[in-house]
Amino acid sequence: MLFDFDSAELRADAAAVLDALAAVLIDGRVPAATVSGHTDAIGTDAENQDLSERRARAVVAALTERATPVAWTAEGYGESRPVAANELDGVDNPAGRQLNRRVEILVPSFGG
C-alpha cells in the first residue's frame, strides 16, 4: 500500500487490497506477520520515523478490523530503506518518492 505525502491515512484504493490480503491471511491461517512502514526523504529523520510507525499501525488496525487472527508487529523504518531513488542525479524524482511512501508486510515461514 502506498501513502500520500505526510499522511498515515489509508487511501481509498487500499480497501480492495486490504480485503484480499485479509482473506489470504485468514484462509492461510497465518499466525504472525510484521507490517513495516516507510517514508520518502522529505522531512527530518524524527518526523519520518514517527510517520513510518503511524503508517504501519494504520495497516495493522485496518487488517485487525477485517478479523485477521494474526499476531501483528508494527515497525517503522523512516526513510532508511528506500525502494526507489528520491532524487536522480540531483533532480527531484516524484515517482521514486511515491514508491517510498509505503508499507510492506512480511509473513515468516510457518507450518510443517
C-alpha positions in Angstrom: 0.0 0.0 0.0 1.2 3.5 -0.9 0.5 6.7 1.0 0.1 10.3 0.2 2.7 12.8 1.2 3.0 13.3 5.0 0.0 11.1 5.6 -0.6 7.8 7.5 -4.3 7.7 6.3 -5.1 4.7 4.1 -6.1 5.8 0.7 -9.4 4.7 -0.8 -7.7 2.4 -3.3 -6.2 0.4 -0.3 -9.6 -1.1 0.6 -9.6 -3.8 -2.1 -6.0 -4.7 -1.3 -6.7 -5.0 2.4 -9.8 -7.1 1.8 -7.9 -9.5 -0.5 -5.0 -9.7 1.9 -7.2 -10.3 4.9 -8.9 -13.2 3.1 -5.5 -14.8 2.2 -4.2 -14.4 5.8 -7.4 -15.9 7.2 -7.6 -18.8 4.7 -3.9 -19.5 5.2 -4.2 -19.4 9.0 -1.2 -17.1 9.2 -0.2 -17.0 12.9 2.0 -13.9 12.8 3.2 -11.1 10.5 5.1 -7.8 10.5 4.0 -4.6 8.9 6.9 -2.3 8.1 6.2 1.4 7.4 8.5 3.6 5.2 8.7 7.2 4.0 10.3 9.3 1.4 13.3 11.5 2.3 11.4 14.8 2.8 11.4 15.9 6.4 13.6 15.2 9.4 14.6 11.7 10.5 12.5 12.0 13.6 9.4 13.1 11.6 9.9 10.3 9.1 10.4 7.7 11.8 7.1 8.7 13.5 5.3 8.8 10.2 6.5 5.4 9.2 5.4 3.9 12.5 1.9 5.5 12.2 1.6 4.0 8.7 2.4 0.6 9.9 -0.1 0.9 12.8 -2.8 2.1 10.4 -2.4 -1.0 8.3 -2.4 -3.3 11.3 -5.6 -1.6 12.5 -7.3 -2.0 9.2 -6.4 -5.7 9.0 -7.4 -6.2 12.6 -10.8 -4.7 11.7 -11.1 -7.3 9.0 -10.9 -10.0 11.7 -7.4 -11.4 10.7 -6.4 -13.7 13.6 -2.8 -12.7 13.2 -0.3 -11.6 15.9 0.8 -8.4 14.4 4.0 -6.5 14.8 4.2 -2.9 13.5 7.5 -1.2 12.9 8.8 1.9 11.2 12.0 2.5 9.2 11.5 6.1 8.3 13.5 6.9 5.1 16.2 4.3 5.8 15.1 1.6 3.4 14.0 3.3 0.1 13.0 1.1 -2.8 13.4 3.9 -5.3 15.6 7.0 -5.6 14.1 10.1 -4.1 16.4 12.1 -6.4 18.1 11.2 -9.7 21.4 12.9 -10.4 20.3 15.7 -8.0 16.9 16.1 -9.7 13.7 15.6 -7.8 12.1 12.2 -8.5 8.3 12.3 -7.6 7.7 8.7 -8.8 10.5 7.4 -6.5 9.3 9.4 -3.6 5.8 8.0 -4.0 7.1 4.4 -4.1 9.0 5.0 -0.8 5.7 6.1 0.9 4.6 2.6 1.6 4.2 -0.4 4.0 5.5 -3.9 3.5 4.0 -7.0 5.1 6.3 -9.9 6.0 4.8 -13.3 6.7 7.5 -15.5 8.2 7.6 -19.2 7.3 5.4 -21.4 9.4 3.8 -24.8 9.4 5.4 -28.1 8.8 
